[in-house]
Structures are given as structure tokens and as C-alpha cells.
Amino acid sequence: MDVVKEIIQKSAIGPLSNWSKGVVLSLFTSILGLLLTMLVLLFKYGTQINIQFGY
């Protein structure tokens, strides 16, 4: 846990208030969770989806 605190202190959100840090970290966590969910769904249903690239 000390390593995580040190990384946060030395990052761009270090000087922000605790409330702002919480908002930024929760937003990051929610985006990461959404991306992982989309990846799992792609692996699960990817063979059934017809994906076409083009105009």
C-alpha cells in the first residue's frame, strides 16, 4: 500500500485534494472495469458478431 501512495503522490493528481483524488481514481476504475467487461463480452460472443470495416 505504501508503494501505491507514493505513486499517487508523485503523479499528476498528487497535489489535488483527497476528494478530487477519489473522483479521479473512481473514474479511472470505472473505465477500466468497463473495458474489461467489453473484452470479456468480445471473447464470449466474438464469433457470433459480424464486424465489417469500411465506408
C-alpha positions, 0 to 999 in steps of 0.5 A, a space after each residue: 500500500 505504501 508503494 501505491 501512495 507514493 505513486 499517487 503522490 508523485 503523479 499528476 493528481 498528487 497535489 489535488 485534494 483527497 476528494 478530487 483524488 477519489 473522483 479521479 481514481 473512481 473514474 479511472 476504475 470505472 473505465 477500466 472495469 468497463 473495458 474489461 467487461 467489453 473484452 470479456 463480452 468480445 471473447 464470449 460472443 466474438 464469433 457470433 458478431 459480424 464486424 465489417 470495416 469500411 465506408 
